[in-house]
Amino acid sequence: MPPKKNHNATLRSNLKTLLVLVLLTLSPLAISDEYTDKLSARLTVATTEEDKLSLVKWMFTAVALQLAVEEIADVSHSASEHANTELAELRVNLLNRTCFSETKLALKNEDSLALQASFATLRDVAATNLFSDPTVAAGPESVET
């Protein structure tokens, strides 16, 4: 029987691979254009640590609605609404203020799909932050075989 440490490392590696596959599958555009790429890069750079935490909270409250985890996640309606409000404020701030010129060019040249693809990039950043957190990453290590 392999040592527990090797099993946990394999489990962690499998979880990371699964996360990457899910994120690639959920991306609205597999191939993006020049202005979408520029907007995505600018959004990623402009997103503060506080913004990333808001994205993680929003992602968690959204996932908590899934039937398989709904009963164990127990996210209140007010917490979900708060996360939605924070995300809306973040989007307005990033698109209309911080990254306005990149947003304008992306919309002009590539339509609204540029916004979807660019925010998919931010969603991916949030998921990476969520799963790379040391406490979350240690979760699979606590599973006994």
Residue pairs with C-beta under 8 A, 6 or more apart in sequence:
4 144
4 145
7 145
8 140
8 141
8 143
11 140
11 143
12 137
12 140
12 141
15 131
15 140
16 131
19 127
19 131
23 123
23 124
23 127
24 30
26 120
26 123
27 117
27 120
27 124
28 113
28 116
28 117
28 120
29 36
29 113
29 116
29 117
29 120
32 40
32 114
32 117
33 109
33 110
33 114
34 109
35 102
35 105
35 106
35 108
35 109
35 110
35 114
36 106
36 110
36 113
36 114
36 117
36 118
38 102
38 105
38 106
39 99
39 102
39 103
39 105
39 106
39 114
39 115
39 118
40 117
40 118
40 121
42 98
42 99
42 102
43 94
43 99
43 102
43 118
43 119
43 121
43 122
44 121
44 122
44 125
46 94
46 98
46 99
47 55
47 94
47 122
47 125
51 90
51 94
52 125
52 126
52 129
54 83
54 86
54 87
54 90
55 87
55 90
55 122
55 123
55 125
55 126
55 129
56 126
56 129
56 130
57 83
57 86
58 83
58 84
58 86
58 87
58 126
59 123
59 126
59 127
59 130
60 73
60 75
60 83
60 130
61 75
61 79
61 80
61 83
61 84
62 83
63 69
63 73
64 70
64 73
64 74
64 75
64 80
65 75
65 80
91 119
95 103
95 115
96 103
103 115
106 114
106 115
106 118
107 114
107 115
130 136
131 137
